[in-house]
Amino acid sequence: MSKAISNTSPLLYLFRVGVLDWLPRLFDEIWVPQAVVTEMEYGRKAGSDVPGIGNYDWVIIAEPRNVPSEWLTLDLGPNVVPFSL
């Protein structure tokens, strides 16, 4: 199997269709930046139906070491900036 890096959208949509638990069956490791966890927590506090992604033991929270400059655009916020391992 392999490793996966995710932003908020795939985790949110998989949760909403009831198949978020498939991820650890498909990948050995699932990495997310702290910004994803923070965004999900904000959504939960606002009353949205989102997972408490930081509570899943199969999620590895990691920060990017670097972000290539071509990925930085004006329409992306800190919660959607891709990262490399």
DABEL-V242354 format. One record per helix or strand of 2 or more residues. SS is the DSSP state (@ for helix, = for strand). FROM is the first residue (numbers start at 0). TO is the last residue. If there is no record, write none. Layout:
SS_FROM_TO, SS_FROM_TO
This chain:
=_1_5, @_7_15, @_19_25, =_26_31, @_33_44, @_52_54, =_58_60, @_68_70
